[in-house]
């Protein structure tokens, strides 16, 4: 673990990281040069919260000591008290501690200071802060005291002038005070504490102080301008703390990043245009104070300490940490907008999204950005868009066949990838998720012939987990839409891995309720692996691996996937054609046996698919000749062949004849074939036997020339 960060002020110029020691020394010179033993001055160190005022105060004290001018610096903390009396007592205790009891004159000052406190305390509650009424109030109250306030004050003042002490009372963070406490402090500084030889250095955020005075209406300040005019009567020397130069901010930021416990992969992720763009356009302005810089780097250091960096994108981790600190309302709303930000969702949410027009699809973005105040919205928008690229696009989303929105930044473990989103919310791999390291290990082992770990993940009983694994695998390999990736640690490619993937494709069970199909993911992955390995292995090796898929139909789906791929190398296209021809020859053998068996053949054999594969392969001509020869010789009849071209369509509302396939095989085209439209009620359409299909075709063939009405065929229950 890294060393913890704290917000403590530096105690000496030696600890200065922000180049302010020289500036602090010049302010110390101003205080020393302006000091007079017969007057009291008030200096105001102005700077926003977190800008390092407390550290500068320490360096000013150091610089005064270095001047060897016998300065006595004392700190007064009014916000540590709870009542006016406690505040006043704390002030006199602090002032008393600044007077060294090293001679008789100083001891007299101590005694007179105590007497002055007893007389001055009653004044606090009745006198205003400034103006003519102040003197009148003091005179009226003094007349009632045993010893007039003015007499006690002048006696103490004379002793202080004679002692020639240089006292600086430092009051930090006066903008933390409540309105009543602030008013009491200003009375102390303006009236009670304005003693010769005693100067004050107040530190505050000028904007916050003005807002407090305006809201309280205790000083007749009805606007920020009035409040500032009021403070001019209190503070003679306003000193504005200069902001850190941008070059200093950038240097400190880069030093902080370089000190993070980053792995090489994380360094690469941070060294991107996306991250550098947000740093220059958003972060540098918002990390321009020592506190903001230290706070963010400390949070970032902690994040990289506690997470497994291999499971997160370092750029997104850094950006979401910044959002959590600087735009907490937007960060809290991320879960509500997860579907829109990631493009992930259910069938219902996708259908609803696709039904919207382009304007409606973009409307949610305006609502999302409205979470942040208008003045903050530009920076928040730039930051959020760097994490979720959908915020920067317009118009309809592109949705693939499996319902997963395609996006340029979806790859890898980014937060805008819906399967990784939760990690960045909880800063760990949540229950039900699959660590990337575990998946990488399983892929590596499978590529070397050990398939147990990969089969456990892909064929998991938990359908959601299995689908998650397949989603991650396909994102790693990129699919057929891009150029094939070379084998890598994260996405290895080998004959053994093709064998493992094909084997699982043959055995994975379909879930009819799945919106996104694991089978389709596996088909796409096997096709991608075959293409990537085409130039690296022989046809015989790849054919053997491909045959590990025991499902003929799914092997064909892989080949059709490859057939429809636009970018195939010459080697990959040649391999695909050879595999297709092999499957065509096998299909021809199966179909001829199926036809020879007649009406008792296996009804579950996908005959229409087999015929389509045959016709797309080199076996097409020889198969068609053999079928025609058997028809001519009386071994087969046209109705039997046509029955293998009758299929139940996808809507399950009617049986239809695949006329094109029949014509290509036999040369016969049966026009105006009537379609069986099922039962009269809403019950499911019965499954026709091969005999019923053949009889339907026979009835059509016998009357085809005259196109007379064909007799109905009763379905078999």
C-alpha positions in Angstrom: 0.0 0.0 0.0 1.1 3.6 -0.7 1.9 6.1 2.0 -1.3 7.9 3.1 -2.0 11.5 2.1 -3.1 14.1 4.7 -4.3 17.7 4.4 -1.8 19.0 7.0 -0.2 22.4 6.3 3.5 22.5 5.7 5.5 23.7 8.8 8.4 25.3 7.0 9.7 26.5 3.7 11.7 23.3 3.3 8.5 21.4 2.8 7.2 23.8 0.1 6.2 21.9 -3.1 4.4 24.7 -4.8 7.1 27.4 -5.2 5.5 29.8 -2.6 8.3 30.1 -0.1 9.7 33.2 -1.8 6.3 34.8 -2.0 5.7 34.1 1.7 9.0 35.7 2.6 8.1 38.9 0.7 4.8 39.1 2.7 6.8 38.7 5.9 8.9 41.6 4.8 5.8 43.7 4.2 4.5 42.9 7.7 7.9 43.7 9.3 8.4 47.0 7.3 4.8 48.2 8.1 4.9 47.5 11.8 4.8 50.4 14.2 4.9 50.3 18.0 2.1 52.8 18.3 -0.5 51.3 16.0 -2.2 48.1 15.0 -2.6 46.8 11.4 -4.8 44.0 10.0 -3.7 41.9 7.1 -6.0 39.7 5.1 -4.6 36.6 3.3 -7.3 35.8 0.7 -7.5 32.5 -1.2 -10.1 29.8 -2.0 -10.5 26.8 0.1 -7.7 24.3 -0.3 -5.4 26.8 -1.9 -2.7 26.4 0.8 -3.3 29.4 3.0 -2.4 27.6 6.2 0.9 26.5 4.7 1.7 30.0 3.6 0.9 31.2 7.2 3.5 28.8 8.5 6.1 30.0 5.9 5.4 33.6 6.8 6.0 32.8 10.5 9.3 31.1 9.4 10.3 34.1 7.4 9.6 36.5 10.3 11.8 34.4 12.5 14.5 34.5 9.9 14.4 38.3 9.9 15.7 38.1 13.5 13.3 41.0 14.3 12.0 39.7 17.6 8.6 38.9 16.3 6.2 37.0 18.6 3.7 35.0 16.4 0.6 33.5 18.1 -2.3 31.6 16.6 -5.9 32.3 17.6 -8.5 29.7 16.6 -12.0 31.3 17.2 -13.9 28.5 15.4 -12.8 26.1 18.2 -15.0 27.9 20.7 -18.7 27.7 21.1 -19.8 31.0 22.8 -18.8 34.6 22.6 -17.3 34.5 26.1 -15.2 31.4 25.2 -14.0 33.2 22.0 -13.0 36.3 24.0 -11.2 34.2 26.7 -9.4 32.3 24.0 -8.3 35.5 22.4 -6.8 36.9 25.6 -5.2 33.6 26.4 -3.5 33.6 22.9 -2.5 37.2 23.2 -1.0 36.6 26.7 1.0 33.7 25.4 2.7 36.0 22.9 4.2 38.2 25.7 7.4 36.7 27.1 7.5 36.9 31.0 11.3 37.7 30.9 11.3 41.1 32.6 9.4 43.3 34.9 7.9 45.4 32.1 6.5 42.3 30.3 5.0 41.1 33.6 3.2 44.4 34.0 1.8 44.0 30.5 0.5 40.6 31.5 -1.2 42.0 34.6 -2.7 45.0 32.7 -3.9 42.7 29.9 -5.8 40.6 32.5 -7.4 43.7 33.9 -8.3 44.9 30.5 -10.0 41.7 29.7 -12.3 42.0 32.7 -13.3 45.4 31.6 -13.6 44.7 27.8 -15.7 41.5 28.0 -19.0 43.3 28.7 -18.5 45.5 25.7 -18.8 42.7 23.2 -22.6 42.2 23.4 -23.6 45.9 23.0 -21.3 47.6 20.6 -21.5 47.5 16.8 -18.5 46.6 14.7 -17.7 49.9 13.0 -18.9 53.5 12.7 -19.8 56.4 14.9 -22.1 54.4 17.1 -19.1 52.3 18.2 -17.5 55.2 20.1 -20.8 56.3 21.6 -21.5 52.8 22.9 -18.1 52.5 24.5 -18.5 55.9 26.2 -22.0 54.9 27.6 -20.8 51.6 28.9 -17.6 52.9 30.4 -19.5 55.4 32.5 -21.1 52.4 34.3 -17.8 50.5 34.9 -15.8 50.8 38.1 -12.9 51.9 36.1 -13.5 53.4 32.6 -12.7 51.3 29.7 -10.7 54.1 28.0 -8.5 54.5 31.1 -7.7 50.8 31.2 -7.1 50.7 27.5 -4.7 53.7 27.5 -2.9 52.2 30.5 -2.3 48.9 28.7 -1.4 50.6 25.4 1.2 52.7 27.2 2.8 49.6 28.7 2.8 47.9 25.3 4.5 50.8 23.6 7.1 51.0 26.3 7.7 47.2 25.9 8.2 47.6 22.1 6.9 44.2 21.4 6.2 42.9 17.9 3.2 40.7 18.1 1.4 39.1 15.1 -1.9 37.3 15.9 -2.7 34.8 13.2 -6.4 33.9 12.7 -6.9 31.1 10.1 -10.1 30.0 8.5 -12.3 32.8 9.7 -14.7 31.9 6.8 -15.6 28.7 8.8 -17.3 30.8 11.4 -21.1 31.2 11.8 -22.4 34.7 11.2 -22.6 35.4 15.0 -19.1 34.1 15.6 -17.7 36.1 12.7 -19.3 39.3 14.0 -17.8 38.7 17.5 -14.3 38.1 16.0 -14.5 41.3 14.0 -15.4 43.2 17.1 -12.4 41.8 18.8 -10.1 42.7 16.0 -11.7 46.1 15.3 -12.2 47.3 18.9 -10.9 45.2 21.8 -7.8 43.9 20.2 -6.6 47.0 18.4 -3.7 47.6 20.7 -0.4 49.2 19.8 2.3 46.9 18.5 -0.2 44.1 17.9 -0.9 43.2 14.2 -3.3 40.7 12.9 -3.1 38.3 9.9 -6.5 36.9 9.0 -6.8 34.1 6.5 -10.1 33.4 4.6 -11.8 32.7 1.3 -13.0 36.2 0.3 -16.0 34.9 -1.7 -17.3 32.7 1.2 -16.7 35.5 3.7 -18.6 38.0 1.6 -21.5 35.6 1.2 -21.6 35.0 5.0 -21.8 38.7 5.7 -24.4 39.3 3.0 -26.7 36.4 4.1 -26.4 37.3 7.8 -27.4 41.0 7.3 -25.6 41.6 10.6 -23.4 44.4 9.1 -26.0 46.0 6.9 -24.3 44.4 3.9 -27.1 43.9 1.4 -24.9 42.7 -1.4 -21.5 41.1 -2.0 -20.2 44.6 -3.0 -21.4 46.0 0.4 -19.8 43.1 2.2 -16.4 43.8 0.5 -16.7 47.5 1.4 -17.3 46.5 5.0 -14.2 44.3 5.1 -12.2 47.2 3.8 -12.8 48.9 7.1 -11.4 45.9 8.9 -8.5 44.9 6.8 -5.9 47.5 5.8 -3.7 45.1 3.8 -5.5 42.5 1.7 -3.0 40.0 0.3 -4.2 37.7 -2.4 -2.6 34.3 -2.5 -1.5 33.8 -6.1 -2.9 30.7 -7.8 -0.6 27.9 -8.8 0.8 28.3 -12.3 -0.6 25.8 -14.8 3.0 24.5 -15.3 3.2 23.8 -11.6 -0.2 22.1 -11.6 0.8 19.9 -14.6 4.2 19.0 -13.0 2.6 18.0 -9.7 -0.1 16.1 -11.5 2.4 14.1 -13.6 4.6 13.5 -10.5 1.6 12.2 -8.7 0.7 9.9 -11.6 4.2 8.6 -11.9 4.2 7.7 -8.2 1.0 5.6 -8.6 1.5 1.8 -8.3 0.7 1.2 -11.9 1.2 -1.9 -14.0 2.4 -1.6 -17.6 -1.0 -2.1 -19.0 -2.4 0.7 -16.8 0.3 3.0 -17.9 -0.6 2.3 -21.6 -4.3 3.0 -20.8 -3.5 6.4 -19.2 -1.2 7.3 -22.1 -4.1 7.9 -24.5 -5.6 10.9 -26.2 -8.9 10.3 -24.3 -7.2 10.7 -20.9 -4.9 13.5 -21.9 -7.8 15.4 -23.4 -9.8 15.4 -20.1 -6.7 16.3 -18.1 -6.0 19.4 -20.2 -9.6 20.5 -20.7 -11.1 19.7 -17.3 -8.8 18.3 -14.6 -6.0 21.0 -14.6 -8.5 23.8 -13.8 -10.1 21.8 -11.1 -6.9 20.5 -9.5 -5.4 24.0 -9.2 -5.2 24.0 -5.4 -2.9 21.9 -3.3 -5.9 20.3 -1.5 -7.8 19.4 -4.7 -4.6 17.9 -6.2 -3.7 16.0 -3.1 -7.2 14.7 -2.5 -7.6 13.4 -6.0 -4.2 11.8 -6.2 -4.8 10.2 -2.8 -8.1 8.7 -4.0 -6.6 7.5 -7.2 -3.7 6.0 -5.4 -6.1 4.1 -3.1 -8.1 2.9 -6.1 -5.1 1.4 -7.8 -3.9 -0.1 -4.5 -7.2 -1.9 -3.8 -8.3 -3.1 -7.3 -6.8 -5.8 -9.5 -5.6 -3.6 -12.3 -5.9 -6.3 -14.8 -9.7 -6.3 -14.3 -10.1 -2.5 -14.9 -9.3 0.0 -17.6 -7.0 2.5 -15.9 -8.2 5.5 -17.9 -11.9 4.8 -16.9 -10.8 4.1 -13.3 -9.0 7.5 -13.1 -11.9 9.4 -14.8 -14.7 7.8 -12.6 -12.7 8.6 -9.5 -12.5 12.2 -10.6 -16.3 12.2 -11.3 -17.0 10.9 -7.8 -15.0 13.7 -6.2 -16.0 16.7 -8.4 -19.4 15.7 -9.8 -21.0 13.5 -7.1 -24.6 14.1 -8.2 -23.8 12.8 -11.7 -21.8 9.9 -10.2 -24.8 8.9 -8.0 -27.1 8.9 -11.1 -25.0 6.6 -13.2 -26.9 3.4 -12.1 -30.2 5.0 -13.1 -28.9 5.6 -16.6 -27.0 2.4 -17.0 -29.0 1.1 -20.0 -28.6 4.3 -22.0 -25.0 4.8 -21.1 -23.9 1.3 -22.0 -26.3 0.2 -24.7 -27.1 -2.9 -22.7 -30.6 -4.0 -21.7 -33.4 -6.4 -22.2 -35.4 -7.3 -25.3 -38.1 -4.8 -24.1 -35.6 -1.9 -23.6 -34.0 -2.5 -27.0 -37.4 -2.7 -28.8 -38.4 0.5 -27.1 -35.1 2.2 -28.1 -35.4 1.1 -31.7 -39.0 2.4 -31.9 -37.9 5.9 -31.1 -36.9 8.6 -33.6 -33.4 10.1 -33.5 -34.5 13.2 -31.6 -36.1 11.1 -28.9 -33.1 8.9 -28.6 -30.9 11.9 -27.8 -33.4 13.5 -25.4 -32.2 11.4 -22.5 -28.8 12.9 -22.8 -30.1 16.4 -22.0 -31.9 15.0 -19.0 -28.8 13.2 -17.8 -26.6 16.3 -18.1 -29.2 18.4 -16.3 -28.2 16.6 -13.1 -25.3 19.0 -12.9 -25.6 22.7 -12.3 -25.4 24.8 -15.4 -22.1 26.4 -14.5 -20.6 22.9 -14.1 -22.2 21.3 -17.1 -19.5 21.8 -19.7 -16.8 20.1 -17.7 -19.1 17.4 -16.5 -20.2 16.7 -20.1 -16.6 16.5 -21.3 -15.7 14.1 -18.5 -18.8 11.8 -18.9 -18.4 11.6 -22.7 -14.8 10.4 -22.3 -16.2 7.5 -20.2 -19.4 6.8 -22.2 -18.9 7.5 -25.9 -22.7 7.2 -26.5 -23.1 10.6 -24.9 -21.1 12.1 -27.8 -23.0 10.4 -30.6 -26.4 11.3 -32.2 -29.0 9.3 -34.0 -30.1 5.7 -34.0 -28.0 3.0 -32.4 -26.6 0.2 -34.5 -27.9 -3.1 -33.2 -26.4 -6.4 -34.2 -28.4 -9.6 -34.7 -27.8 -10.6 -31.1 -29.1 -7.4 -29.7 -25.8 -6.0 -28.6 -25.1 -2.5 -29.7 -21.9 -2.2 -31.7 -19.6 0.6 -30.5 -16.0 1.5 -31.2 -15.1 1.6 -27.5 -17.0 -1.5 -26.4 -14.0 -3.7 -26.6 -11.8 -4.4 -23.5 -12.9 -3.8 -19.9 -14.3 -0.3 -20.2 -17.1 1.0 -18.0 -19.3 1.7 -21.1 -19.3 -2.0 -21.7 -22.5 -3.2 -19.9 -20.8 -6.3 -18.6 -18.1 -4.3 -16.8 -20.2 -1.3 -15.6 -20.8 -2.6 -12.1 -17.1 -3.0 -11.4 -16.6 0.7 -11.6 -19.5 1.3 -9.2 -18.2 -1.0 -6.4 -14.4 -0.9 -7.3 -14.2 -4.7 -7.4 -15.3 -7.7 -9.4 -18.8 -8.3 -8.0 -20.5 -11.6 -7.3 -21.7 -13.2 -10.5 -19.0 -11.6 -12.6 -16.1 -13.5 -14.2 -12.6 -12.0 -13.6 -10.8 -11.4 -16.8 -7.7 -13.1 -15.4 -9.8 -16.3 -14.9 -11.1 -16.2 -18.5 -7.6 -15.5 -19.9 -6.2 -18.5 -18.0 -9.0 -20.7 -19.3 -8.5 -19.6 -22.9 -4.7 -20.1 -22.6 -5.1 -23.6 -21.2 -7.7 -24.5 -23.9 -5.4 -23.3 -26.6 -2.8 -25.8 -25.2 -5.3 -28.7 -25.1 -6.7 -28.5 -21.6 -10.3 -27.5 -22.0 -11.7 -28.2 -18.5 -11.6 -24.6 -17.2 -13.1 -23.1 -20.4 -15.9 -25.7 -20.6 -16.8 -24.9 -17.0 -17.2 -21.2 -17.8 -18.9 -21.5 -21.2 -21.2 -24.4 -20.3 -22.0 -23.1 -16.8 -25.4 -24.0 -15.5 -25.9 -20.4 -14.7 -27.1 -19.1 -18.1 -26.3 -15.5 -17.3 -22.7 -16.4 -16.4 -22.4 -18.5 -19.5 -23.7 -15.6 -21.7 -21.4 -13.2 -19.9 -18.4 -15.3 -20.7 -19.4 -15.6 -24.4 -20.0 -11.9 -24.6 -16.5 -11.2 -23.2 -14.9 -13.8 -25.6 -16.5 -12.3 -28.7 -15.4 -8.8 -27.7 -11.8 -10.0 -27.2 -11.6 -11.6 -30.6 -13.4 -8.8 -32.4 -15.6 -10.9 -34.8 -15.5 -11.1 -38.5 -16.2 -7.4 -39.1 -12.6 -6.4 -38.4 -9.2 -7.7 -39.6 -8.2 -10.9 -37.8 -6.1 -10.4 -34.7 -2.9 -12.3 -34.2 -2.8 -14.8 -31.3 -2.2 -13.0 -28.0 -2.3 -13.6 -24.3 -5.8 -12.3 -23.9 -7.1 -13.8 -27.2 -5.0 -16.9 -28.1 -5.7 -18.8 -31.4 -4.8 -22.4 -32.0 -6.1 -25.6 -33.5 -6.7 -27.0 -30.0 -8.8 -23.9 -29.2 -10.9 -24.4 -32.4 -11.4 -28.0 -31.4 -12.6 -26.9 -27.9 -14.9 -24.2 -29.2 -16.4 -26.5 -31.9 -17.0 -29.2 -29.3 -18.9 -26.9 -27.0 -20.9 -25.6 -30.0 -22.1 -29.1 -30.6 -23.3 -29.6 -27.0 -24.5 -26.3 -25.7 -28.2 -26.2 -25.0 -30.4 -23.5 -26.3 -32.5 -21.5 -23.8 -35.7 -20.4 -25.7 -36.0 -17.4 -23.3 -32.6 -16.0 -24.1 -32.7 -12.6 -25.8 -29.1 -12.9 -26.8 -28.2 -16.4 -28.0 -25.1 -18.2 -26.6 -25.2 -20.5 -29.7 -24.9 -17.5 -32.0 -22.0 -16.2 -29.9 -20.3 -19.6 -30.2 -20.9 -19.8 -33.9 -19.4 -16.3 -34.4 -16.4 -17.2 -32.2 -15.7 -20.5 -34.0 -15.9 -18.7 -37.4 -13.4 -16.1 -36.1 -11.0 -18.7 -34.9 -11.1 -20.7 -38.2 -10.4 -17.5 -40.2 -7.5 -16.5 -37.9 -5.9 -19.9 -38.1 -6.5 -20.5 -41.8 -2.9 -19.5 -42.9 -1.2 -21.2 -39.9 -2.5 -24.8 -40.1 -3.2 -27.4 -42.8 -6.7 -28.2 -44.1 -6.6 -31.6 -42.5 -5.8 -30.2 -39.0 -8.6 -27.6 -39.3 -11.1 -30.1 -40.7 -10.4 -32.5 -37.8 -10.8 -29.7 -35.3 -14.0 -28.4 -37.0 -15.5 -31.9 -36.9 -15.4 -31.7 -33.1 -18.8 -30.0 -33.4 -21.2 -33.0 -33.5 -24.1 -30.9 -34.7 -24.3 -30.8 -38.5 -26.6 -27.9 -38.5 -24.3 -25.8 -36.3 -21.3 -26.6 -38.4 -23.2 -25.3 -41.4 -24.1 -22.1 -39.5 -20.4 -21.5 -38.9 -19.7 -22.0 -42.6 -22.6 -19.7 -43.6 -21.2 -17.1 -41.2 -17.8 -17.3 -43.0 -19.6 -17.2 -46.4 -21.2 -13.9 -45.5 -18.0 -12.4 -44.1 -16.8 -9.5 -46.2 -13.1 -9.6 -45.3 -11.5 -13.0 -45.8 -7.9 -13.6 -46.9 -7.3 -15.9 -49.8 -6.3 -18.7 -47.5 -9.4 -18.2 -45.3 -11.7 -18.2 -48.3 -10.1 -21.3 -49.7 -10.4 -23.1 -46.4 -14.1 -22.1 -46.1 -14.8 -23.5 -49.6 -13.0 -26.8 -48.8 -14.9 -27.2 -45.6 -18.2 -26.4 -47.4 -17.4 -28.9 -50.1 -16.7 -31.6 -47.5 -20.0 -30.8 -45.7 -21.8 -30.8 -49.1 -20.5 -34.3 -49.9 -21.5 -35.5 -46.4 -25.0 -33.9 -46.9 -25.4 -35.6 -50.3 -24.7 -39.0 -48.7 -27.2 -38.4 -45.9 -29.9 -37.1 -48.2 -29.6 -40.0 -50.6 -30.0 -42.4 -47.7 -32.9 -40.3 -46.3 -34.7 -40.4 -49.7 -34.1 -44.2 -50.0 -35.7 -44.8 -46.6 -38.9 -43.2 -47.8 -41.7 -42.2 -45.5 -40.1 -43.9 -42.4 -36.9 -41.7 -42.5 -36.0 -39.5 -39.5 -38.2 -36.5 -39.5 -35.8 -34.5 -37.4 -33.1 -34.4 -40.1 -32.9 -30.8 -41.4 -33.5 -31.9 -45.1 -34.0 -28.3 -46.4 -30.7 -27.2 -44.9 -28.9 -30.3 -46.3 -30.2 -29.6 -49.7 -29.2 -25.9 -49.5 -25.6 -26.9 -48.4 -25.4 -29.5 -51.2 -26.5 -26.9 -53.8 -23.9 -24.4 -52.5 -21.1 -27.0 -52.7 -19.1 -28.8 -55.3 -21.4 -31.8 -54.7 -24.4 -30.0 -56.3 -24.1 -31.4 -59.9 -23.4 -35.0 -58.9 -26.2 -35.0 -56.4 -28.8 -33.6 -58.9 -27.7 -36.2 -61.5 -28.1 -39.1 -59.0 -31.6 -37.9 -57.9 -32.8 -37.6 -61.5 -31.4 -41.0 -62.4 -33.2 -42.6 -59.5 -36.5 -40.9 -60.6 -36.0 -41.9 -64.2 -35.3 -45.5 -63.1 -38.3 -45.6 -60.8 -36.3 -46.0 -57.6 -37.7 -42.5 -56.5 -40.7 -40.4 -57.4 -40.9 -36.7 -57.6 -43.4 -36.5 -54.7 -40.9 -38.1 -52.3 -38.2 -35.6 -53.3 -40.6 -32.7 -53.0 -41.7 -33.9 -49.5 -38.1 -33.2 -48.4 -38.6 -29.6 -49.5 -41.7 -29.0 -47.5 -41.0 -27.0 -44.3 -42.9 -25.4 -41.5 -42.1 -21.7 -41.7 -40.7 -19.6 -38.8 -44.1 -18.2 -37.9 -45.5 -21.8 -37.4 -48.6 -20.8 -39.2 -48.2 -22.7 -42.5 -46.3 -25.4 -44.4 -44.6 -24.2 -47.5 -42.7 -25.8 -50.4 -39.1 -24.8 -51.0 -39.7 -24.6 -54.8 -36.3 -23.2 -55.7 -34.5 -26.1 -54.1 -36.8 -28.6 -55.7 -36.2 -27.1 -59.2 -32.4 -27.0 -58.7 -32.4 -30.7 -57.7 -35.0 -32.2 -60.1 -35.6 -29.5 -62.8 -39.3 -29.5 -61.8 -41.0 -26.3 -60.6 -44.5 -26.8 -59.1 -46.4 -23.6 -59.6 -49.2 -22.3 -57.3 -48.7 -24.9 -54.6 -51.5 -24.5 -52.1 -50.3 -23.8 -48.5 -51.7 -25.7 -45.6 -52.8 -23.0 -43.1 -53.4 -25.2 -40.1 -56.4 -25.6 -37.8 -59.5 -23.4 -37.5 -58.8 -22.5 -33.9 -55.7 -21.1 -32.2 -54.2 -24.5 -31.3 -50.6 -25.3 -32.4 -50.1 -26.5 -36.0 -49.7 -30.3 -36.0 -46.5 -31.8 -37.2 -46.9 -33.4 -40.6 -45.2 -36.8 -41.2 -43.1 -37.4 -44.3 -46.1 -39.5 -45.7 -48.4 -36.5 -45.3 -46.0 -34.2 -47.0 -45.5 -36.7 -49.9 -49.3 -37.1 -50.3 -49.7 -33.4 -50.4 -47.1 -33.1 -53.1 -48.6 -36.1 -55.0 -52.0 -34.5 -55.0 -50.4 -31.3 -56.4 -48.3 -33.1 -59.0 -51.3 -35.1 -60.3 -53.3 -32.0 -61.1 -50.5 -29.6 -61.7 -51.1 -29.2 -65.5 -54.8 -28.3 -65.1 -54.2 -26.4 -61.8 -57.5 -27.9 -60.4 -58.3 -27.6 -56.7 -56.3 -30.2 -54.8 -57.9 -32.3 -52.1 -57.2 -31.4 -48.5 -54.9 -33.6 -46.5 -55.9 -34.3 -42.9 -52.9 -33.7 -40.6 -51.7 -36.6 -38.4 -52.1 -35.9 -34.7 
